[in-house]
Amino acid sequence: MNNQQRVPGLGCPRCRMFIPTSVVDLITAKSLKCPTCGLELVIDKAASSKALEALRKVEDAQRRVEESSTFNR
């Protein structure tokens, strides 16, 4: 599996299992929930504002590249 095929996400701090997520989820969701142990991770939007703004810019750039790409047409 190459890097473009990997599912994005993070490790659960409680059970260490994988929590799949996306940039859009991180920007829009109030929390993430571990599918294995049920731990809810609350996203502190105020404390994370700089990181979330950077993620928005990355997501916007990725969307523009996909929209202008001729490889999938």
ZITA-V632048 format. One record per residue. N is the residue number from 1. RES is the residue in one letter. NEAR is the number of other ideal C-beta (glycine too) atoms within 12 Angstrom. Layout:
BEGIN
n->[N N]
res->[RES RES]
near->[NEAR NEAR]
END
This chain:
BEGIN
n->[1 2 3 4 5 6 7 8 9 10 11 12 13 14 15 16 17 18 19 20 21 22 23 24 25 26 27 28 29 30 31 32 33 34 35 36 37 38 39 40 41 42 43 44 45 46 47 48 49 50 51 52 53 54 55 56 57 58 59 60 61 62 63 64 65 66 67 68 69 70 71 72 73]
res->[M N N Q Q R V P G L G C P R C R M F I P T S V V D L I T A K S L K C P T C G L E L V I D K A A S S K A L E A L R K V E D A Q R R V E E S S T F N R]
near->[6 5 7 8 7 10 14 21 20 20 18 22 14 15 14 13 18 18 29 19 25 19 22 17 23 29 24 17 21 15 18 27 21 23 16 16 17 15 20 17 24 14 23 13 19 10 10 19 14 12 18 23 15 16 26 21 16 20 22 17 15 19 15 12 14 14 12 12 11 8 7 8 7]
END
